């Protein structure tokens, strides 16, 4: 999977976490939280999913004192091919 985003105003903290299907109590940091500034330049990344589970993408501006506090989260749920084929039928 790949990602690309641009922060145009203020700064934001970005991270990616993985929760394996085999152990939902375990969270693995795929991308450690990092502050991205409003440079207008794209922040890009790539990760190869090695096992089934849920990926949580998080954009957070909680560290910005002067702006309204917003957290954006995108959850990418994985499916096996059998489930995808049955959905297509």
C-alpha positions in Angstrom: 0.0 0.0 0.0 1.1 3.6 -0.6 0.1 7.0 0.7 0.6 10.6 -0.3 -0.7 13.7 1.3 0.1 17.4 1.5 -0.2 19.6 4.6 -1.0 23.2 3.4 -1.7 24.9 6.8 0.0 24.5 10.1 1.6 21.2 11.1 0.1 17.8 11.6 1.3 14.5 13.2 1.0 11.4 10.9 1.3 7.8 11.9 0.3 4.3 10.7 -0.5 1.4 13.1 -1.1 -2.2 12.3 -3.4 -4.6 14.3 -2.9 -8.2 13.3 -6.0 -10.4 12.8 -4.3 -13.1 14.9 -3.9 -10.9 18.0 -6.2 -7.8 18.1 -4.8 -6.7 21.4 -1.4 -6.1 19.8 -0.6 -2.8 18.0 2.5 -2.4 15.8 3.7 1.0 14.7 4.4 0.8 10.9 5.2 4.5 10.7 6.1 6.2 14.0 4.3 9.5 14.7 6.1 12.3 12.9 5.4 16.0 12.6 4.8 17.2 9.1 4.9 20.9 8.5 2.9 23.1 6.1 5.6 23.1 3.4 3.1 22.2 0.7 5.4 19.3 -0.3 4.0 15.8 -0.6 4.6 13.3 2.2 4.8 9.8 0.6 5.3 6.3 1.9 4.9 2.7 1.1 4.4 -0.5 3.1 4.1 -4.1 2.1 1.4 -5.8 4.1 2.9 -9.1 5.2 -0.1 -10.5 7.1 -3.8 -10.1 7.6 -5.0 -7.3 9.9 -6.2 -3.7 10.1 -4.1 -0.7 9.2 -5.0 2.6 10.9 -3.8 5.8 9.3 -3.9 8.8 11.6 -3.5 12.6 11.0 -3.6 14.6 14.2 -3.3 18.4 14.8 -3.6 18.1 18.6 -0.2 19.7 19.0 -1.3 22.9 17.3 -2.4 25.3 20.0 -4.1 27.9 17.8 -6.2 25.8 15.5 -9.4 23.8 16.0 -8.4 20.3 17.1 -9.2 17.7 14.5 -8.0 14.1 14.1 -8.4 12.3 10.8 -8.3 8.5 10.8 -8.5 6.2 7.8 -8.9 2.5 8.6 -7.9 0.1 5.8 -9.4 -3.3 6.4 -7.9 -6.3 4.6 -9.9 -9.0 3.0 -8.8 -12.3 1.6 -9.4 -13.1 -2.1 -12.3 -15.5 -1.3 -14.2 -12.8 0.5 -13.6 -10.4 -2.4 -14.8 -13.0 -5.0 -18.0 -13.7 -3.0 -18.7 -10.0 -2.8 -18.4 -9.7 -6.6 -20.9 -12.5 -7.3 
